[in-house]
Amino acid sequence: MAHNNHISQEYTTGGVILCRLKHGDDLLEALTALCRDREIAAGTVQGIGALSRAAAGYYDQKDRVYRDIGLPGHWEILSLLGNISLRDGAPMCHAHIILGNERGETFGGHLTKGCTVFACECAITVLNGTPLNRAHDETTGLPLWSVTDDNRRKP
């Protein structure tokens, strides 16, 4: 529901799925496939683990494009946090990731394709209710949650 330029929707929890992703999986693709296979249209995701190859992105607000940030070496997933909604009618996982290297240095960014799982355990909280849909936002250039007649809450 829209109030003063923000969008909100109430949900009840429909359970939590604990999963271990396969060694060698692409992290983002595996999470997205799990959501599609389980028909999860609304939810949250969190995870920990390690990557044998890491990739992340940064949204360039001026040029309105994601910039790839190269991350050589092996990384610990210190925090993976995101949400699940619909984009073009299909479940989409949107997440950010904080990584740590062998020196304890941290790095974070937008989760992109190209992260190869060494080991990863995730928790997906399924949300019951009308899912939010992502649509192009003219102000930011991003696919953000939008209010449609389908997800407006009736008084």
Helices and strands as residue ranges (DSSP letters): E 2-3, E 6-7, E 12-21, H 27-37, E 43-60, E 65-71, E 75-87, E 90-100, E 106-111, E 116-128, E 133-136, E 143-146, G 149-151
